[in-house]
Amino acid sequence: MGRPNFYSGAGLDRADHLRSDEAWIKARLSDPATRFAAVWRSRNLVAPGDTPRPVWLDAARAGSLVDWAETLAFLGLNETRAYFAFDVSALEAPEQEPALADLGAFQDLRAVGPLLERSDGAVLAYARGLMHWHRRHRFCGVCGQPTKIRRAGHQRVCSAPDCGSQHFPRTDPAVIMLVHDGARCVLGRQEIWPPGMHSTLAGFVEPGETLEEAVAREVAEEVGLRFDPGQVFYQSSQPWPFPSSLMLGFHARIEPAELRVNRAEIESAAWFSREDLLNSPEDESFRLPRADSIARRLIEDWLAEAC
């Protein structure tokens, strides 16, 4: 696989065995070595500068915020240092809070992710994804009653005595694939994307199908190409917490055929040669997907195969 994808490689021991140790968790909250990542409405706290970096709060600065935060979750250990994330979405102007003043700004991770150190971006993605899950599961999906946080932020339990359903963080598997005939690949675009941006085809996995079957189905639905799932080969995966996906990357080599674009699914699609992509103007007429996306990685790896 080579280099890791963006938002992976956090370098944390998630220490599942410590999540239920309430005494240990409580002690870490006042430990001077502990670091906290604040999340506000799916935005991460980032320090300004030519090279953005995350703002890690120590226990002294985070303490007053953690006491009333909507959600607190233990992320894991880097050697002996504990990392936590907490949600301050209830605040209207979080940067004006004394504990957060002059430290940085809450930014969309997609705007700064490619500029961060890989491990920092991965931890912030982890924090963002976990806080998003908590905000979406404050009430039980079985009976509708409020849920309570358990296991240091990695479980919610229904508060209704006659229900007690347990809920765990979820991620949505999605396949993303570079379909090619050896010399050309298929790229498409969605109307809502930035002008000129083209990317690989993708879609969510449905119940009762393998990942390879999902690849073949999505390609058939979007551009009318049909092939056997046995022609699909796994490349790598990427956490994509926007809001809660796990992108599973594949290559599929097929025989060349005419595309039949389903405009109910995508705006357009076409075959592109390696020369087309290597000479991309990267402007509103044509541009490749984001540098931090696995789509870009799939394309770059395919281009490198001919070198």
N, C-alpha and C positions, 0 to 999 in steps of 0.2 A: 504493500500500500504506500510506502514512502512517508512523506510528511503528513502530519495529522490534519484533519479538516478544522476549520475555524469552529470555535465554541466547544471543542473537545480537548481533552488533556488538562483537566483542572488540577491534577496532581494532589487531590485530596483523598485521604482514606475516609470513606463515608461512615465507617465505624458503626454499623447497624447495631452491634451489641451494646452500645452506649446510649442509644436513643431512649431506652426505657429506664435508665439509671437516673432518676430524678435528682438525687443528691449530687451526682457528678455534674449533671447539666447545670444545676443551680450554682455550684462552685465555679464553673467556667464563666458564668455571667458576670462575676466580679473579679475574675482573673485578669491582671494587667496585661498578660500576653494575648488574651482573646481579641479577635478582630470581628467587627460587625459591618455588614453591607446593608445600607438603607435602600429600599425600593419604594417608589411613589408612582402609583398609577401606571405600572409596567415600565417605569423609567428608572435607570440606575444613576447613582450619584457619582459623577465624574469630575475630577479636578481639571481646571482649564490649562491651556498651554499648547505649544506646537505638537507635543506628544501627549495625548490624553492618557490619564491613568485613573484607576478607581480610587475612590476615597474609602479607606478602611478606618472605621471609628474604633477607638479603644473603649474599654468598659466605662471609664470615667465620663467620657463624652456621650456615649450611647445610653448610659443608664436611665436617665429620665425619659428618654424616648421609648426604650424597650418596655418600661413599666406600663405604658398605656397603648403600645402598638397593637394594631388589629391582629397581627400574626407575628410569631417569632419561630424560627426554625433553625435547628442545628444542621449545618452543611457538611461538616467533617473536620478532619485533622490534617494539618501539614506538619508532620513530625509530632511535636507536642502542642502546637498552637491550634486552638479551636477557632472555627469560623462559623458565624451565624448570619442569617438574613432576617430582616424585620421590615414590616410594611407600615408606612406612614401615610397611606392614601387618604386618611381622614383629614389631613391638614390641607388647607386651601393654598397656603404659601409656605411650603416646607423650608425653603432657603432662608426664610426670615426667623426661623426658630433659633434661639441662642446656640443650641448644640450643633446646628448645621451651618450657621452663618459663616460666610467667607470661605467655605471649604470647596465649593464647586457648584455645579448645577445638575439637576436631574435631566438626563438625556436619553433619547431612544437609543438602545444598544445598536440598532441597525445603522445609526449615523456615525458611531465611533468604533464599532467592533473591529473593523479591519485595521485600525490604528493602534489598538491595544496589544500588549503582550498576549500571546496565545493563551497562557494559563490564566491570566486575569480575565480575559474575555470569556473563558469557559466557566469560571466561578460566577461571574455576573450573569451569564446565561442560565446557569443552574438556579441562582437566586431568583431571577425574573420568572422562570418557568414555575418554580415552586410557589411563589407568592400568587401568581395567576391562578393556579389550581385552587389555592385556599379561597380566593375571592369568589370563585365559581362554585364552591361546594360548602357554603355556609349553612345550607339547608339540606336535609336528607332527601335524596332522590327516591326513596322508598315511601316515606310517609309525610315529607314536607316540614318536619320539625327541625329546629336548630341543631347544628352539629357542634361538637366540642373537639378542640385540638388535643391529640395524644401523641405519644412517642416522639417528643421533641420536634413536632411539626411534620411528621411523616405519616400521620393517620388522622382521620376525623371519625368520630363516633356519634351516632344519633343520640340526642339527649332524652328521647322518649323511652321510658322504661319498658314499654311493650314492643319496642322496635329494636333499638340498640345496634342498628346496621353499622358495619364498619366500612369506611371509604378510604382508599389509598390513592396516592398521586398517579395520574394517568398520563400517557403520551399517545398520540395518534400516529400510527405507522403510515407513511406515505412513500410510494415508489417514485423514483425520478430516474429517467433513463435517456441515454444517448443512443439513438437508433441510427445505424450507418450501414453503408454498402461497401465499405472499404475505402472508397475515394470521397464520398460525400456523407454528410450527416443531416438529420432532420432537426430543425429548430422552429419553434413557434412563438407566438406572442399573445398576451392577453390585452384587451383594450385598456385596462386600468394601469398597465405598466408605464414607466417613463417612456417618452417618445423614442422610438427606434430600438428599444431593448428587445432582444430575442433570447430565448432560453430553451433548454431541453424540455421535453414533455414530462408531465408528472401527474399524480393523482393519488387519492387515498385508497388504501387496501379495504376491500369489502369482506364481510363475514363469509367464511367457507371457501376462501381461495388462497392459494400459495402466493408468495411474493412474485414468483415468475409468471403466474397466471394473471396477477394484477397488472404487471408490465404489459403483457400481450393484450389484455382487455383495454387498458387505457389508450394504448397506441391505436388499436382498432377503432375505438370510439372517437378519438380526436382527429385522426388523419386517414383512417380507412385502410391502413396497412395491416395485413394479417400474417402471422407467423407462429411457429410452434414455441411454446414456453421453454423448450429445451435449447433454444438459441439465445437464451438470456443468461448473462453472466454477472455475478455480483462484483462490485468494485469496492465500495466502502460505505460508511454511514455517517450521518451528522445530526447531532441534536439541533433543533431549529425551534427555539421557544417563542415563536411569533404567530400564534401564542403557545402551541404545545405539540409540535410535531417531531417525529423522528424520521429523517429523510434517509431512505435506503437506496443507494445509488447502483445502477446497473448499466451495462453495455449490451446491446443486441445487434448482431450483424445479420442483415437480411439481404435478399435479392432486391435490386432497384425496381421501383414501381411508382406509378403516378399517385400523388397524394389526393385524397378526397377530404377536404377540410370540413369538419363539422363546426359551423360558426355558432352553434348553440353552446359549444364547449370552449373554443378559442377563436381569436380574431383572424389569425392567419398562420400559415406554416409553409415551409419550402425546404428544398434540398440545398445545402451549402457545401462547397468544396473547401478543402484545407486553405487554399489560396484566398478564398472569400473571407475566411475567419482571420487568417494571419494579416490580411490587409484591412481589417475592420477599421473604419474611420472613428469609431467610438464617439459618435455624435447622434443627432436626432434622426439621421437617415438610417443608421445601423449601429448597434452597440451590443457587446456581449453582456451576460448577466453579472451581477455583483461579484466583486473579488472575494467576498467572504462566503459565497454560496457553494454548495456541492455541485450545482449545475456548472459553475465555472470550472471546478476541478475536473469534472467528467470531460468537458471540452478540451481543457489543457492536456489531460492525459492522452486523449485521442490524437491531438495534434502532435504530441511528442512521439507517438508510435512510429511516425514516418521519418523521424530524425535519425 
